[in-house]
Amino acid sequence: MLTLSSGSLYKYGLARIFAIAKEFDFEAIELVINPDCYDTYHEDYLRELINSTGIPIVGIATPVVTSKAKTIRNALTLAENLNIPNLIVRPPFFTDFRFTSWFKNKLPQLQDKTHVNICVVNVPASKTFILPKFAMGNINELKRYNHICMDTSHLVTRKIDLMRAYQNFKSRLSFIQLSNWHKGLEHWMPNEGILPLESFLTKLAKDGYQGPIAIKLKLENIGEDDLSQVKRRLKTCKDFYDEYYVKALATKPVKKSN
């Protein structure tokens, strides 16, 4: 399911983001909560946008800076009330020991009480050599959770092979944030960069993955306030997805029953 992360257009209003998604045939939205933008967590307004555009929200991503147990619980309630199937959360900052303890021990218990997939995303490596930025930087630590969101460009910061990570996460993979790594920058256009996203999308299709694939870009990488350029680049993302995922899905061999 081709999904547009609202974080890719975070300086634009939500109504415009939904309109752009509809214009370029994105099937859904990943909503990134912005604590400074009430619309991103106002239940009635979000329901109105969903109903008026016909575009569902298939994931809510909690804010990075203010992520706490209460933040996750509030976002989970919003997801439950709006029938949003996925909640994407990041592991805590390395120095937040109390939240880290809750995240490791209480989050799995929270998952047992909800139908929403609580997807833990792999975090980028720190840019300093003093302390890690995030706790649980080792991707193997994510296996304690039932659902994983894979951010493809974050893998590059840890020098982790994309296809190997996919095989490692495959049985728990519920959400994908798709972008490339180019010129030392993460969250770049999928058709430019060092990651073999063409092979990755084709592999996803052949394996029958049908969950959200969210285009997650940095607005600064796609044109910022130049809306025409932003739209052209999102159209390129849609074409890339169609070429390497949709076509591969259409040619997937059908298993014959005995």
N, C-alpha and C positions, 0 to 999 in steps of 0.2 A: 504494500500500500504506500504510494508516494505521498509523503507528508512534508509540510513546510514548517520548520521550527520558527516560531515567532521571534526567537532571539536573533535570527538572521536579519530581521528588519526592526530591531528593538527601538529605534528612534521614530518609527512610524506608528500611527494609531492602530488599534486592533481592528477596527472596521476596515481600514485600508488594507491591512495584512490579509484579512479574510477575502476581500475583493480581489486582491492580486492572486491569491491562491486559486480562487475560482476562475479567474481569467486564463490561467495557464494550466488548468486541469489537474492541479494538485488535489488529491482525494481527501486529505485530512490536514489537521493542524496539530503540531506539538506546542502547547502553551507554556511559555516560560514565565513564571510568576516574577513580577517586578514589584518589590515592596513599595516603591514610589509611584506606582501606577495602579490606582484602585480598580480600574477596569479589568486588570488581569486576574483578580480574585473576587470579583463581584458576581455572585452566582446568577442572579436574575439577568444581568447584562450578558453574561456568557451564554446563557440559555437562549436569549433573544438572538444573538449572533448566529448560533448554531441553527436555529429554526428559520431565520430569514435567509441565510445563505445556502442551507442544505449541506454545509460542510461540517463534519463532526470533529470534535477534539478527541484524539486517540491517546494523548499523553499529556500529563502535567509535569513540568520540571520545577523542582523547588529552587529558590534563589541560592546562589553559592555563599554569599557573604553572611547571610543571616540564618543559615540552616541550623536548626536546633530540633530537639524532639518535638516541641510544640509546633514548630513550622511544618514538620512532616505530618503530624496528626491533623492539623488544620487543612493541609493540602489533600490529605487522604479523605477527609470528610467532604471536601469540595468534589473530588473525583467520584466518590460514592453517590452524592446527590445528583450529579450530572451524568451518571452512567459512563464515565470515562474509564477505559479498561486498564490504563497504565499510569503509574506514578514513578517518575525518574528522580532518584536522589543520589547525591554525591557523598562519599565517605567524609568524615569530619576532618578539620584541620589537625595536623599532627600534635599540636600542643593542647588541644581541647580534650583532655583525658576523660572527663566526665561524660561528654557526649559520645566519645569513642566507645566507652564501656556500654552505654545505652544502645548504641548502633549495633554492636556485636551481639549483645545478649537479648535486647528487647525487640529490636526490629523484626527478627524472625518470628517472634510471638505475635507481633502486630499483623504480620502476613497471614498467620493462621486464622485471624478473625475477620478477614475481608476478602471479597471476590476480586478486588483490584490487584493487579500485578505490581508489587513494589520492586521496581527495577533499579539495582545498584549499578552505577556507571563506573567504568574504569577511569581513573584520574590521571592527569598529566604529571610528569616528573617535575620536581622543583628546579628552578633556574639557578639556585644557589647550591653551594656544596657544604653548607653548614648543617641544616636540618631539612628533612623532607617537608614539603608543603602540606601534604595530606597523609593521614593515617591510611593503612591498608593499601599501600601502593603496589604491592605484589599481586598480580592478577589472580594467582592461585587462591588468595584469601577470599575472593569473591564467590568461591564455590560453596561457601557456607549459606548462600542465599539461593532461593528457588528461581529467581528471575534476574537477568543481567541485561543492562543496556550497554552496547559496545559503541564507544566513540572512536571512529577509525583513526583520526589524526592524533589522538592522545597516545596511541600505541607507538607512534614514531618517537615521541619524547623519551620513551623507555626502551627504544631499540628492540621492539617486539615485532616479530613477523606477523603480518596481517592474517594470512591464511592459517598459520599455526594457532594464532589466538582464536580465530573462528572455530577451528576444530576443538579447541579447549573449552570454548563457551557454548558450543552448538546445542547441547541438550537443555541449556538454561536460557538461551538467547530469546528475549521477548521484544526487544526494541533495538533499533540501530540508528545512530546519528552519523550520517555519511558526509565526509568531506576529505579533502586531500591535504598534503603537506607540500608547500612550495616555497622556495627561497627562504627557508627558515621560519615560515609562518604556518600555524595550524589553521584549520577551518577554511581551507581554500576550495576553489571550484573543483568538483570531482574529476573533470577532464584535464586538469593541469596539476602535475606534481609527481611525487615518487611512489605513491601507493598504487598497486595494480587493481584499481577499483573496477576496471572492466571485467577482469577474471573473477573478482569477488562477487559482483552482482550476478554474473552468469552462474557461478557456483551456488549462490543462494537460490536462484530460480530452479536449477537442476535438483537441489535438495528439497525443494518444496516449501521453502520459507515464504510465508505470506503475511508476516507481521509488518508493523510500520517501518519504513525506511525514511527517516527524516533528514532532509537537506538542512544541514546546520553550518552556516557560513558566518564569517565576520563581515558586518556591514561595510567596514572600512576596505575590505577586499573586493567588494562588488559594486562600488560606486557611491556609497553614502547618500548624499542628497540629490544625486543625479538619477531621478526615477526612471528615465528612459534606459539608462545603462543598467540599473538594477534589474529591470524587467527583462532586458536582453539576456542577462546572465542567468536569471532564473529559467528562462526559456531554454537556454543551453543545458541546464541541469535536468530539465524535464526530458529533453531529447536524449541525453546521456542515459537516463534511467530507462527510457523506452528501448534504446538500442541494445543495451546489455542485460537488462532484467526482463522486460516485457517480451521481447522477441525470444529470449531463451525459455521463458515460461511457456510461451505458445508452442515451442518445438519440443517440450519435455515429453519423452516417451510415455505412453500410457501402459500401465501394467495390465497384462491380460489375466483374467480370472480363470481358474481351472474349471 
